[in-house]
């Protein structure tokens, strides 16, 4: 009888502990959701992607940033080609105009990176054995780092850290944080005279020795031997996890320096997973800016709302903001207004515009009226 009593007490204790653990998890998710809900009350945020180089004068930058601020734009994502000194120069100019500054970096795709180019083994390798150090898929600026190899990861994370140390930067903004496109957006296929009805070897990455060795050690099989690698979910997940681990480590790096982590990502998680080995709803990240470039996919403006809603739903319970990204060169003023409405009505906390150079007066009038 005593043994039964002890067993009952033990089971009761385990049950109470499990309930408390589930309750704690639930409270954490509630807190995360509450934080994002609070952001919704703060107003609809407008971002713009733009660039910088050392040839321009300070007055030129000030004029650009003033134009943005006077027309309702809140934040600039600035590509300085990962130059912290240039970022340190332009950040106060933007801040003086009342803009929030984000350091935009091409992460896994590092075209013309002089340090990386000295190390051919750092680069991603296709299923047909070609390295992006020498053979670039689609376009010449596709030079992708392997997300598994220690040296290539540390190189990318070192660049992230350098940008995160710049005073008054709000976040480091990861772009090209993925592997090369296994599938291009359908609207771009004619441009490259391509048909992609299956995963083709020349666009399937990363089959470098380090990735193959690590996967084989974990799973006891070699992806180079697969008859149809697309059917092996462990191999696909391995690569998704490698990109996630780079993001999660970058998150720790930037937060140690008091900054946030943001990223430009593909339209919604399932689509990103399928097209570029990117499952961004699983990442440790403060905000995502999905590039919902509707014309790339032969879609209408209302698709911006659809993709926004997909992303918002997938992020439920996570403390990650979503701000929809749109492609300005294809848009009239009415298109932009409709895009803003679609994003806002489907749960986005803001909209990001690609890019600053494409903004015409008609676009700026829409943004100014919104504010």
Backbone torsions as a table, in degrees:
resi	resn	phi	psi	omega
1	UNK	NA	-42.8	178.8
2	UNK	-61.9	-38.1	179.7
3	UNK	-62.5	-40.4	179.4
4	UNK	-64.3	-40.9	179.6
5	UNK	-62.5	-44.6	179.6
6	UNK	-61.5	-41.6	180.0
7	UNK	-62.7	-41.5	179.5
8	UNK	-62.1	-45.3	-179.6
9	UNK	-62.6	-41.7	179.4
10	UNK	-62.0	-46.1	-179.9
11	UNK	-64.1	-38.0	178.8
12	UNK	-64.4	-40.9	179.4
13	UNK	-63.7	-43.2	178.7
14	UNK	-61.8	-42.2	-179.2
15	UNK	-62.9	-44.1	179.7
16	UNK	-62.9	-42.8	-179.9
17	UNK	-62.1	-43.2	-178.9
18	UNK	-64.7	-41.6	178.8
19	UNK	-63.3	-41.6	179.3
20	UNK	-63.2	-39.1	-179.5
21	UNK	-65.5	-45.2	178.9
22	UNK	-63.1	-38.9	179.2
23	UNK	-63.2	-40.7	179.1
24	UNK	-63.3	-43.5	178.0
25	UNK	-60.5	-43.0	-178.8
26	UNK	-62.8	-42.9	179.4
27	UNK	-63.3	-38.3	179.1
28	UNK	-63.0	-42.7	178.4
29	UNK	-65.3	-38.4	177.6
30	UNK	-62.0	-42.9	178.5
31	UNK	-59.5	-44.8	-179.7
32	UNK	-61.4	-46.7	-179.5
33	UNK	-63.7	-38.6	179.5
34	UNK	-63.1	-40.0	179.6
35	UNK	-62.2	-43.7	179.4
36	UNK	-66.7	-38.1	178.1
37	UNK	-61.8	-39.3	177.7
38	UNK	-61.3	-38.2	179.6
39	UNK	-60.2	-35.4	-178.6
40	UNK	-61.9	-30.3	-179.2
41	UNK	-75.5	-17.6	-174.7
42	UNK	-79.7	-8.8	180.0
43	UNK	109.3	165.3	-175.3
44	UNK	-87.3	121.1	-173.0
45	UNK	-90.6	138.5	178.3
46	UNK	-115.5	124.4	179.7
47	UNK	-114.4	159.3	171.1
48	UNK	-142.0	135.6	173.0
49	UNK	-83.8	134.1	179.1
50	UNK	-151.1	174.9	-176.9
51	UNK	-123.7	174.9	177.4
52	UNK	-151.9	151.0	173.2
53	UNK	-150.2	163.8	-174.3
54	UNK	-74.3	-9.4	-176.9
55	UNK	-78.3	-23.2	-176.7
56	UNK	-81.7	152.1	178.9
57	UNK	-84.8	160.1	176.3
58	UNK	-60.1	-38.4	-178.9
59	UNK	-64.1	-33.5	177.0
60	UNK	-64.3	-44.5	178.3
61	UNK	-65.8	-42.6	-179.5
62	UNK	-59.8	-41.7	179.0
63	UNK	-62.8	-41.9	179.1
64	UNK	-63.2	-49.0	-176.3
65	UNK	-67.3	-34.9	177.7
66	UNK	-63.6	-41.8	178.2
67	UNK	-59.7	-44.4	179.0
68	UNK	-61.5	-50.9	-175.7
69	UNK	-62.3	-40.1	-178.3
70	UNK	-69.8	-16.0	-178.8
71	UNK	-112.2	23.8	168.7
72	UNK	92.4	1.7	179.1
73	UNK	-79.8	137.6	-174.9
74	UNK	-100.6	-32.5	-170.0
75	UNK	-141.5	143.4	175.8
76	UNK	-117.0	134.2	173.3
77	UNK	-103.1	110.3	-168.9
78	UNK	-108.8	122.3	176.3
79	UNK	-92.2	110.2	177.7
80	UNK	-106.9	17.6	-175.0
81	UNK	56.5	42.8	178.9
82	UNK	53.9	40.5	177.4
83	UNK	-104.1	103.5	-178.3
84	UNK	-62.2	-32.2	-179.4
85	UNK	-66.9	-44.1	177.6
86	UNK	-65.2	-39.9	177.7
87	UNK	-61.6	-40.0	177.8
88	UNK	-64.1	-29.2	-180.0
89	UNK	-76.4	-43.7	-173.2
90	UNK	-87.1	-23.2	-177.5
91	UNK	-57.5	-49.8	179.2
92	UNK	-64.6	-28.2	178.2
93	UNK	-65.8	-41.7	178.3
94	UNK	-70.7	-41.8	-179.3
95	UNK	-62.7	-37.5	178.7
96	UNK	-61.3	-24.8	177.3
97	UNK	-91.3	4.8	177.4
98	UNK	87.3	16.3	-178.9
99	UNK	-96.5	146.2	171.7
100	UNK	-85.1	138.7	-174.2
101	UNK	-113.2	133.3	178.1
102	UNK	-126.5	133.9	-176.5
103	UNK	-87.8	106.5	-175.2
104	UNK	-87.3	123.1	-178.6
105	UNK	-127.8	134.4	168.5
106	UNK	-77.1	109.7	-167.1
107	UNK	-85.0	-79.7	-176.9
108	UNK	-77.8	-24.2	173.8
109	UNK	-94.9	112.2	-171.9
110	UNK	-122.4	68.9	-178.2
111	UNK	-63.9	131.1	176.4
112	UNK	68.9	17.6	179.8
113	UNK	-71.4	108.1	-172.5
114	UNK	-63.7	-33.9	178.4
115	UNK	-70.5	-49.5	-178.0
116	UNK	-62.8	-38.4	-177.2
117	UNK	-62.6	-19.4	175.7
118	UNK	-76.8	-4.7	-176.1
119	UNK	-130.7	80.5	-177.1
120	UNK	-56.3	-26.3	-178.0
121	UNK	-75.7	-7.0	178.7
122	UNK	-77.6	-11.8	-168.0
123	UNK	-91.6	152.4	177.6
124	UNK	-67.8	146.5	-177.0
125	UNK	-121.1	136.9	-179.3
126	UNK	-80.3	168.2	179.2
127	UNK	-62.5	-26.1	177.1
128	UNK	-91.8	16.8	167.6
129	UNK	83.8	16.4	-177.6
130	UNK	-105.4	133.0	-179.2
131	UNK	-89.2	142.3	177.6
132	UNK	-72.0	-5.0	171.3
133	UNK	-62.5	-35.7	-175.5
134	UNK	-115.7	-36.7	-175.7
135	UNK	-118.4	115.5	-174.0
136	UNK	-103.0	125.0	176.8
137	UNK	-71.4	138.1	175.7
138	UNK	70.2	-62.9	-172.7
139	UNK	-136.2	158.5	-173.6
140	UNK	-69.3	-21.6	-178.3
141	UNK	-88.5	8.7	175.8
142	UNK	-86.3	96.5	177.5
143	UNK	-130.5	92.6	-166.3
144	UNK	-97.4	135.2	174.9
145	UNK	-79.8	147.3	172.4
146	UNK	-72.7	131.1	-179.4
147	UNK	-81.8	-4.9	-176.4
148	UNK	-100.3	-41.4	-175.6
149	UNK	-62.1	130.3	-174.7
150	UNK	-55.8	-46.3	-174.7
151	UNK	-66.4	-41.0	-179.3
152	UNK	-70.4	-39.0	176.1
153	UNK	-60.9	-48.0	-177.8
154	UNK	-63.5	-34.1	178.1
155	UNK	-63.6	-49.1	-179.9
156	UNK	-63.2	-45.2	-178.9
157	UNK	-66.6	-30.9	175.7
158	UNK	-65.5	-39.0	176.7
159	UNK	-65.6	-41.3	177.0
160	UNK	-59.6	-45.6	-179.2
161	UNK	-61.8	-42.1	179.7
162	UNK	-58.9	-43.3	179.2
163	UNK	-68.8	-35.9	-176.9
164	UNK	-69.8	-14.8	179.9
165	UNK	-88.8	-4.7	179.9
166	UNK	-73.9	128.8	-176.7
167	UNK	-63.1	138.6	174.0
168	UNK	74.8	5.8	172.1
169	UNK	-78.1	133.3	-177.4
170	UNK	-81.3	-38.0	179.8
171	UNK	-153.6	160.4	164.2
172	UNK	-96.3	129.4	-172.3
173	UNK	-110.2	109.1	-177.0
174	UNK	-82.0	124.2	172.4
175	UNK	-115.8	159.3	-177.7
176	UNK	50.1	43.9	179.0
177	UNK	-97.4	77.5	-171.8
178	UNK	-174.2	-170.4	168.9
179	UNK	-102.7	167.5	179.8
180	UNK	-57.1	155.8	-177.7
181	UNK	-59.7	116.5	171.2
182	UNK	-75.1	-31.5	172.9
183	UNK	-132.2	130.9	173.1
184	UNK	-79.5	154.6	170.0
185	UNK	-54.0	139.6	-171.3
186	UNK	-58.9	-31.5	-179.4
187	UNK	-71.5	-16.0	-179.4
188	UNK	-95.7	-13.6	-175.8
189	UNK	-57.4	-43.5	179.6
190	UNK	-60.2	-32.1	-179.7
191	UNK	-60.3	-33.2	-178.3
192	UNK	-104.9	7.6	179.9
193	UNK	52.2	51.1	-175.2
194	UNK	-121.4	151.1	165.1
195	UNK	-122.9	127.7	-179.5
196	UNK	-127.8	89.3	-179.6
197	UNK	-104.9	-3.1	175.7
198	UNK	-153.6	171.0	179.2
199	UNK	-75.0	109.7	-176.2
200	UNK	-88.5	142.2	-175.0
201	UNK	-55.0	-38.2	-175.3
202	UNK	-72.4	-11.9	179.3
203	UNK	-115.9	8.0	-176.8
204	UNK	-105.1	113.6	-175.0
205	UNK	-125.9	159.4	2.1
206	UNK	-115.8	124.4	-179.1
207	UNK	-111.6	32.5	177.5
208	UNK	-71.3	166.2	-176.6
209	UNK	-59.6	-37.4	-177.6
210	UNK	-68.9	-44.5	178.3
211	UNK	-62.6	-45.6	-179.0
212	UNK	-63.2	-44.7	-178.2
213	UNK	-63.3	-44.7	-178.7
214	UNK	-66.6	-42.2	178.5
215	UNK	-64.0	-43.4	-178.8
216	UNK	-63.0	-37.0	179.0
217	UNK	-65.9	-37.9	-178.5
218	UNK	-78.2	-37.0	-168.7
219	UNK	-120.0	-6.1	175.7
220	UNK	71.0	24.5	177.8
221	UNK	-148.8	155.7	-174.6
222	UNK	-111.9	116.8	-178.7
223	UNK	-57.6	-24.9	178.4
224	UNK	-67.6	-16.7	179.9
225	UNK	-94.1	-6.9	-176.0
226	UNK	-68.9	136.5	176.2
227	UNK	-71.2	-39.9	177.2
228	UNK	-138.4	89.7	-176.2
229	UNK	-58.4	-26.4	-178.1
230	UNK	-62.8	-21.5	-177.7
231	UNK	-88.0	-8.7	-178.4
232	UNK	-93.0	104.3	-175.2
233	UNK	-68.2	-30.7	178.5
234	UNK	-65.5	-39.0	179.4
235	UNK	-67.6	-41.8	176.2
236	UNK	-63.6	-45.8	-178.0
237	UNK	-64.9	-35.4	177.8
238	UNK	-55.2	-44.9	-177.2
239	UNK	-75.3	-35.9	172.9
240	UNK	-59.1	-42.8	-178.9
241	UNK	-66.1	-33.6	-179.5
242	UNK	-67.5	-39.7	176.0
243	UNK	-67.1	-43.8	178.3
244	UNK	-57.6	-40.3	-177.0
245	UNK	-67.4	-33.3	175.6
246	UNK	-65.6	-44.3	179.6
247	UNK	-62.7	-47.5	-177.4
248	UNK	-62.0	-36.9	178.1
249	UNK	-71.1	-38.9	176.7
250	UNK	-61.8	-37.5	178.2
251	UNK	-58.1	-46.2	178.7
252	UNK	-63.2	-42.2	-178.2
253	UNK	-61.7	-50.0	-175.2
254	UNK	-72.2	-34.2	179.2
255	UNK	-68.8	-31.3	174.5
256	UNK	-61.8	-26.7	178.9
257	UNK	-99.0	14.5	174.7
258	UNK	74.3	22.1	-178.9
259	UNK	-116.3	166.2	174.6
260	UNK	-96.5	168.6	175.0
261	UNK	-119.4	128.3	176.9
262	UNK	-129.0	168.2	-178.6
263	UNK	-156.2	146.0	168.0
264	UNK	-88.3	126.1	-174.0
265	UNK	-133.3	169.5	177.7
266	UNK	-72.2	162.7	-163.2
267	UNK	-48.2	-48.2	174.3
268	UNK	-150.3	159.7	-165.8
269	UNK	-54.9	-45.9	-178.1
270	UNK	-64.2	-37.1	179.1
271	UNK	-68.8	-42.3	178.8
272	UNK	-64.1	-40.4	176.1
273	UNK	-56.8	-48.1	-176.4
274	UNK	-69.1	-39.8	-170.1
275	UNK	-90.2	-36.1	-169.3
276	UNK	-141.3	19.1	180.0
277	UNK	56.9	53.7	-176.4
278	UNK	-139.9	112.0	-179.9
279	UNK	-117.3	79.8	-165.9
280	UNK	-75.3	-12.9	176.9
281	UNK	-76.1	-5.1	178.2
282	UNK	-101.9	-2.5	-172.6
283	UNK	-82.6	156.9	164.9
284	UNK	-84.8	105.2	-176.0
285	UNK	-158.9	147.9	-175.5
286	UNK	-83.8	-36.7	179.8
287	UNK	-154.2	144.4	174.4
288	UNK	-118.8	144.9	177.4
289	UNK	-121.0	82.8	-178.7
290	UNK	-61.1	132.8	-179.1
291	UNK	-85.0	86.5	-174.9
292	UNK	-91.4	68.6	-175.8
293	UNK	-85.5	85.0	-168.2
294	UNK	-54.7	-37.8	-176.9
295	UNK	-69.1	-24.4	176.4
296	UNK	-64.1	-23.6	-175.0
297	UNK	-111.5	13.7	-178.1
298	UNK	56.8	38.1	-178.5
299	UNK	-110.4	163.5	176.4
300	UNK	-89.8	174.4	-176.9
301	UNK	-57.7	-35.2	-176.6
302	UNK	-64.1	-16.5	176.6
303	UNK	-65.4	-25.4	176.0
304	UNK	-60.3	-41.4	176.3
305	UNK	-65.6	-42.9	179.8
306	UNK	-60.5	-50.4	-177.6
307	UNK	-66.3	-38.3	176.4
308	UNK	-58.7	-48.1	-178.4
309	UNK	-61.6	-40.5	177.7
310	UNK	-58.4	-46.9	-178.9
311	UNK	-65.6	-43.5	179.5
312	UNK	-60.7	-43.2	178.8
313	UNK	-62.6	-42.9	-178.1
314	UNK	-69.5	-21.5	-179.9
315	UNK	-92.6	0.2	-178.5
316	UNK	-56.4	134.1	179.7
317	UNK	86.3	-2.2	179.1
318	UNK	-114.1	148.1	-178.9
319	UNK	-87.9	58.9	-179.2
320	UNK	-127.4	124.8	177.5
321	UNK	-80.9	153.5	174.0
322	UNK	-125.6	126.6	176.2
323	UNK	-125.7	119.5	-173.8
324	UNK	-71.7	135.8	177.1
325	UNK	-100.7	137.2	-179.8
326	UNK	-129.8	157.4	-174.8
327	UNK	-102.1	102.9	-171.8
328	UNK	-65.3	-39.5	-174.9
329	UNK	-55.3	-24.8	-178.0
330	UNK	-92.6	3.8	-169.3
331	UNK	-112.6	138.9	166.6
332	UNK	-85.3	175.8	176.6
333	UNK	-61.5	-41.3	178.7
334	UNK	-64.2	-39.5	177.7
335	UNK	-59.5	-44.7	-178.9
336	UNK	-63.6	-43.7	178.0
337	UNK	-60.4	-42.7	178.8
338	UNK	-65.6	-38.0	178.6
339	UNK	-63.6	-43.2	177.8
340	UNK	-60.5	-45.3	179.4
341	UNK	-61.5	-43.4	-179.9
342	UNK	-62.8	-43.9	-179.5
343	UNK	-65.1	-48.8	-176.8
344	UNK	-63.8	-44.8	-176.5
345	UNK	-69.6	-15.9	-179.2
346	UNK	-109.5	16.4	167.9
347	UNK	103.8	0.1	177.4
348	UNK	-68.5	146.4	177.9
349	UNK	-90.9	-4.8	179.5
350	UNK	-178.3	-175.5	178.6
351	UNK	-139.1	141.4	178.9
352	UNK	-117.5	139.2	-170.7
353	UNK	-111.6	126.0	174.7
354	UNK	-111.4	116.9	-8.2
355	UNK	-132.1	-176.8	-175.9
356	UNK	-57.2	-38.0	-177.7
357	UNK	-67.0	-18.7	-177.9
358	UNK	-92.2	-6.0	-177.5
359	UNK	-73.1	122.2	176.1
360	UNK	-100.7	170.2	-179.4
361	UNK	-56.9	-39.0	-178.8
362	UNK	-62.7	-35.2	176.9
363	UNK	-69.9	-44.9	-178.4
364	UNK	-62.4	-34.8	177.8
365	UNK	-62.8	-38.8	178.6
366	UNK	-64.0	-45.1	-178.2
367	UNK	-65.4	-41.7	-179.2
368	UNK	-64.5	-40.3	179.4
369	UNK	-66.5	-33.7	179.7
370	UNK	-62.5	-37.6	-178.2
371	UNK	-82.0	NA	NA
